[in-house]
Amino acid sequence: MSDERSFDLVVIGSGPAGEKGAAQAAYFGKRVAVVERQPVFGGAAANTGTLPSKTLRETALTLSGFRNRGLYGVDLSLRRQATVRDLMRREAVMVATERERIRKNLERHQIEVFRGEASFVDAHTVRVSRPSDAPIDLHAEIVLIATGSSPRRVSLFPFDDPRVFDSDEILKLERVPRSLAVVGGGVIGAEYASTFAALGVDVTLIEVRDRLLPFLDGEIAAALRRGMENLGIQFRMPRRVAGCDPGADSVTLRLEGGETVDADAVLVSAGRVSNTASLNLEAAGIRCGEYGLLEVDEHFRTSAPNVYAAGDVIGFPALASTSMEQARLAMVHAFDLRYKKALAVVLPYGIYTIPEVSMAGDTEESLVGKGIDYVVGRATYQQNARGQIVGDPEGMLKLLFAQKDMRLLGVHVIGEQATELVHVGLTVILAGAGNDLFIQTCYNYPTLTEMYKYATYDAMGKQDAAAALSRA
């Protein structure tokens, strides 16, 4: 085998995990190759998921006048004949910019790119099958699998019908439908339900569980459901779909128990399947679990000692931000780099529903499960000057402190800019700090961040009251 096909690292996939893992190793002088089967860089995050869906969400919020309804009574009506593509003219610019950024980043780190389908010959050899050329074999000391995931297609649903979509296809709708049934109340389903409701679509969300997004703090999950109901979303929970019958004018979903839901279009968001089927994992001695998920250890190493995996391909939380960090850490371990040795002990979750939700650290439920005494502090957007300016009367910041020493254990935000606001609390948690830091800090006025101080005052007042009660 020629030296030009031997690498310190071969990365399969150019999404968030693949790009950042490759760049991490290359930064420290490793010879790196990336194999990408698609004609464009970025994976689902850039091309079918994160950026396109968030672009549609922002367009819906802007064109519908949603953000201004509480301020000025503005309710802009969208043209019913508008297509989703009409509403996503900025998406082409955003996606092209991200693809070019990734290309330049790989080029800057002198990473070689091979186009084609990757599969293992053995644990150290990756074959790249190319449509118009002979396959080539790349030899690698280390391999990083970052192939992402695809929507799981349940056979119950006729995806060949032009009105039934998975989450990668929903943005290809020819027309904005009058009504939409969303099957599955996970992150993707809840986000799309919110976006289409903001566009004026009659949305019904069907979820088999009795609680929306169960990993969220219970109070926040309940507030999110209320906020989505205020958008006009109808919930069928807990309900399971028993059948899907396309008709001449609509699609009918038959629910267990006899209820039916009719809709112009159906979005099936029934989870994801890891993109591992074509990798010939057995040749590398790699085991995978249900839905193709790769099993990894704390260093993101698979059952093959030299093969690592990161991102959606290993499952929850399957967020772009966490995927990047997983891949970076995997490469630090693989090459024993003098860099950070552990993944951050607390990672943020951002859910781009309407209202927006974000969290980091413990929930009330997890603290109860751990037997940790805690104090809750809350501050609302309605009581905050910036919150009143942006017109978000339902937003809230919720902080969870350890009762013993008032160290911050969890931060939960629902409302405008939640995914930005959460980072203040996340940093405090990682620093092992608590109420003193918030009290000592001076925040700009008027800002949403100022709520951290008042949520802390709220918690301290409750702690004092509890202490006084115990002395009585």
Residue pairs with C-beta under 8 A, 6 or more apart in sequence:
1 137
1 139
5 136
5 137
5 138
5 139
6 31
6 138
6 139
6 140
7 31
7 32
7 33
7 112
7 138
7 139
7 140
7 141
8 25
8 30
8 31
8 32
8 140
8 141
8 142
8 335
9 21
9 22
9 25
9 30
9 31
9 32
9 33
9 140
9 141
9 142
9 143
9 144
9 331
9 334
9 335
10 32
10 33
10 34
10 35
10 126
10 138
10 140
10 142
10 143
10 144
11 18
11 21
11 22
11 32
11 33
11 34
11 35
11 143
11 144
11 146
12 18
12 34
12 35
12 118
12 126
12 143
12 144
12 145
12 146
12 147
12 279
13 34
13 35
13 36
13 43
13 145
13 146
13 147
13 148
13 275
13 311
13 313
14 22
14 34
14 36
14 38
14 41
14 42
14 43
14 102
14 106
14 113
14 146
15 42
15 43
15 44
15 45
15 46
15 146
15 148
15 311
15 312
15 320
15 323
16 43
16 45
16 311
16 320
16 321
16 323
16 324
16 327
17 144
17 146
17 148
17 310
17 311
17 312
17 313
17 323
17 324
17 326
17 327
18 34
18 36
18 43
18 144
18 146
18 147
18 311
18 327
19 34
19 41
19 42
19 102
19 105
19 106
19 324
20 323
20 324
20 327
20 328
21 144
21 146
21 308
21 310
21 327
21 328
21 330
21 331
22 32
22 34
22 106
22 109
22 111
22 144
23 105
23 106
23 109
23 111
24 327
24 328
24 331
24 332
24 337
24 339
25 32
25 142
25 331
25 334
25 335
26 32
26 109
26 110
26 111
27 109
28 335
28 337
28 339
30 335
32 109
32 111
32 112
33 111
33 112
33 113
33 114
33 138
33 140
34 106
34 111
34 112
34 113
34 114
35 113
35 114
35 115
35 116
35 118
35 126
35 128
35 138
36 113
36 114
36 115
37 115
37 116
37 117
37 118
38 47
39 115
40 46
40 47
40 99
41 99
41 102
41 103
41 106
42 95
42 98
42 99
42 102
43 146
43 148
44 50
44 148
44 149
44 150
44 168
44 312
45 51
45 320
46 95
46 98
46 99
46 102
47 95
47 99
48 168
48 171
49 167
49 168
49 188
50 320
51 91
51 94
51 95
51 98
52 88
52 91
52 94
52 95
52 171
53 171
53 188
53 191
53 192
53 195
53 352
54 352
55 88
55 90
55 91
55 94
56 84
56 87
56 88
56 91
56 171
56 195
57 191
57 194
57 195
57 198
57 352
57 354
59 87
59 88
59 90
60 66
60 87
60 195
60 196
60 198
60 199
61 67
61 198
61 354
63 76
63 78
63 87
63 199
64 75
64 76
64 78
64 198
64 199
64 200
65 74
65 75
65 76
66 198
66 354
67 390
67 391
67 416
68 74
68 391
69 75
69 391
70 391
70 392
70 393
71 391
77 200
78 87
78 176
78 199
78 200
80 175
80 176
80 178
81 175
82 175
82 176
83 173
83 174
83 175
83 176
84 171
84 172
84 173
84 174
84 175
84 176
87 176
87 199
88 171
106 113
114 128
114 136
114 138
115 128
115 130
116 128
116 129
116 130
116 131
116 135
117 128
117 129
117 130
117 278
118 126
118 127
118 128
118 129
118 147
118 278
118 279
119 126
119 127
119 129
119 278
119 279
119 280
119 283
120 126
120 127
120 143
120 279
120 280
120 281
120 283
120 284
120 286
121 127
121 137
121 280
121 283
122 283
122 284
123 143
123 283
123 284
123 285
123 286
123 304
123 305
123 306
123 307
124 139
124 140
124 141
124 143
124 306
125 137
125 138
125 139
125 140
126 137
126 138
126 140
126 143
127 135
127 136
127 137
127 138
128 135
128 136
128 137
128 138
129 135
130 136
140 306
141 306
142 306
142 307
142 308
142 331
142 334
142 335
143 284
143 306
143 307
143 308
144 307
144 308
144 309
144 310
144 327
144 330
144 331
144 334
145 276
145 279
145 294
145 302
145 307
145 308
145 309
145 310
145 313
146 309
146 310
146 311
146 313
146 323
146 327
147 274
147 275
147 276
147 279
147 313
148 274
148 275
148 311
148 312
148 313
149 272
149 273
149 274
149 275
149 292
149 312
149 313
149 318
150 168
150 272
150 273
150 275
151 166
151 167
151 168
151 268
151 269
151 270
151 271
151 272
151 273
152 270
152 271
152 272
152 273
152 291
153 159
153 166
153 268
153 270
154 268
154 270
156 241
156 243
156 244
157 164
157 183
157 244
157 266
157 268
158 164
158 244
158 246
159 165
159 166
159 268
161 246
161 251
162 174
163 246
163 250
163 251
163 264
163 265
163 266
164 244
164 246
164 251
164 265
164 266
164 268
165 172
165 173
165 265
165 266
165 267
165 268
166 267
166 268
166 269
167 188
167 189
167 192
167 267
167 268
167 269
170 192
170 267
173 265
176 196
176 199
176 200
176 201
177 196
177 201
177 263
177 264
177 265
178 201
178 202
178 264
179 201
179 202
179 203
179 204
179 250
179 262
179 263
179 264
179 265
180 193
180 196
180 201
180 202
180 203
180 204
180 263
180 264
180 265
180 266
180 267
181 203
181 204
181 205
181 206
181 251
181 253
181 261
181 263
181 265
181 266
181 267
182 189
182 192
182 193
182 203
182 204
182 205
182 206
182 266
182 267
182 269
183 189
183 206
183 241
183 253
183 266
183 267
183 268
183 269
183 270
184 206
184 207
184 268
184 269
184 270
184 271
185 193
185 205
185 206
185 207
185 209
185 212
185 213
185 235
185 237
186 213
186 269
186 271
187 213
187 351
188 269
189 205
189 207
189 267
189 269
190 205
190 212
190 213
190 224
190 228
190 351
190 353
191 351
191 352
191 353
192 267
192 269
193 203
193 205
193 228
193 233
193 353
194 228
194 231
194 233
194 352
194 353
194 354
195 354
196 203
197 203
197 228
197 231
197 232
197 233
197 354
198 231
198 354
202 232
202 234
203 231
203 232
203 233
203 234
204 233
204 234
204 235
204 236
204 261
204 263
205 228
205 233
205 234
205 235
205 236
205 237
206 236
206 237
206 239
206 241
206 253
206 255
206 261
207 235
207 236
207 237
207 238
207 239
208 237
208 238
208 239
208 240
209 237
209 238
210 237
210 238
211 218
211 221
211 237
212 221
212 224
212 225
212 228
212 235
212 237
213 221
213 224
213 351
213 357
214 221
215 349
215 363
216 224
216 351
216 357
216 359
216 363
216 412
217 359
217 363
217 364
217 365
217 398
217 410
217 412
218 363
218 364
218 365
219 364
219 398
219 412
220 357
220 359
220 396
220 398
220 412
220 414
223 355
223 394
223 396
223 414
224 351
224 353
224 355
224 357
224 414
225 235
226 394
227 353
227 354
227 355
227 394
227 414
228 235
228 353
228 354
229 235
230 394
231 354
236 255
236 259
236 261
239 255
239 256
239 257
239 259
240 255
240 256
241 253
241 254
241 255
241 256
242 254
242 255
242 256
243 253
243 254
244 251
244 252
244 253
244 254
244 266
245 251
245 252
245 253
245 254
246 252
250 262
250 263
250 264
251 262
251 263
251 264
251 265
251 266
252 260
252 261
252 262
253 260
253 261
253 262
253 263
253 266
254 260
255 261
271 291
272 291
272 312
272 318
273 291
273 292
274 288
274 291
274 292
274 293
274 294
274 312
274 313
274 314
274 315
275 292
275 313
276 288
276 292
276 294
276 313
277 292
281 287
281 288
284 304
284 307
285 303
285 304
286 294
286 302
286 303
286 304
286 307
287 295
287 302
287 303
288 294
288 295
289 295
292 313
293 313
293 314
293 315
294 302
294 309
294 313
294 314
295 302
295 303
295 314
296 302
296 308
296 309
296 310
296 314
299 308
299 329
299 330
299 333
299 334
300 308
300 309
300 310
300 314
300 326
300 327
300 329
300 330
300 333
301 307
301 308
301 330
301 333
301 334
302 308
302 309
306 334
308 330
308 331
308 333
308 334
309 330
310 323
310 326
310 327
310 330
311 318
311 323
311 326
311 327
312 318
312 323
314 326
317 347
317 349
319 349
319 350
321 347
321 348
321 350
322 347
325 343
325 344
325 347
326 343
328 340
329 340
329 342
329 343
331 337
332 339
332 340
332 341
333 341
344 430
345 430
346 360
346 361
346 426
346 429
346 430
347 360
348 358
348 359
348 360
348 419
348 422
348 423
348 426
349 358
349 359
349 360
350 356
350 357
350 358
350 418
350 419
350 422
351 357
351 358
351 419
352 419
355 392
355 394
355 395
355 414
355 415
355 416
355 418
356 413
356 414
356 415
356 416
356 417
356 418
356 419
357 412
357 413
357 414
357 418
358 412
358 413
358 418
358 419
358 421
358 422
359 410
359 411
359 412
359 413
359 422
360 410
360 411
360 422
360 425
360 426
360 429
361 400
361 408
361 409
361 410
361 411
361 425
361 426
361 429
362 370
362 372
362 374
362 400
362 409
362 410
363 400
363 410
363 412
364 374
364 376
364 400
364 410
366 410
367 374
367 400
367 409
367 410
372 402
372 409
373 402
373 403
373 404
374 400
374 401
374 402
374 403
374 409
375 400
375 401
375 402
375 403
375 406
375 459
375 460
375 462
375 463
375 466
376 398
376 399
376 400
376 401
376 458
376 459
376 462
377 398
377 399
377 400
377 401
377 455
377 456
377 457
377 458
377 459
377 460
377 462
378 396
378 397
378 398
378 399
378 455
378 458
379 396
379 397
379 451
379 452
379 454
379 455
379 458
380 387
380 395
380 396
380 397
380 451
381 387
381 388
381 390
381 392
381 393
381 394
381 395
381 396
381 415
381 416
381 448
381 451
382 388
382 393
382 394
382 395
383 454
384 446
384 448
384 450
384 451
384 454
385 445
385 446
385 450
386 446
386 447
386 448
386 450
387 393
387 395
387 415
387 416
387 448
387 451
389 446
390 416
390 448
392 415
392 416
394 414
394 415
395 413
395 414
395 415
395 416
395 418
395 448
396 413
396 414
396 415
397 411
397 412
397 413
397 421
397 448
397 451
397 452
397 455
398 410
398 411
398 412
398 413
398 455
399 408
399 410
399 411
399 412
399 425
399 452
399 455
399 456
399 459
400 408
400 409
400 410
400 411
400 412
401 407
401 408
401 409
401 434
401 435
401 456
401 459
401 463
402 409
402 434
403 463
403 466
405 434
406 434
406 435
406 436
406 459
406 460
406 463
407 432
407 433
407 434
408 425
408 428
408 429
408 433
408 434
408 435
409 429
410 429
411 422
411 424
411 425
411 426
411 428
411 429
413 419
413 421
413 422
413 425
415 448
416 448
417 448
421 448
421 449
421 451
424 449
424 452
425 452
428 434
428 437
428 438
431 437
435 456
435 459
435 460
438 452
438 453
438 455
438 456
439 453
439 456
439 457
441 452
441 453
443 449
443 450
443 452
443 453
444 450
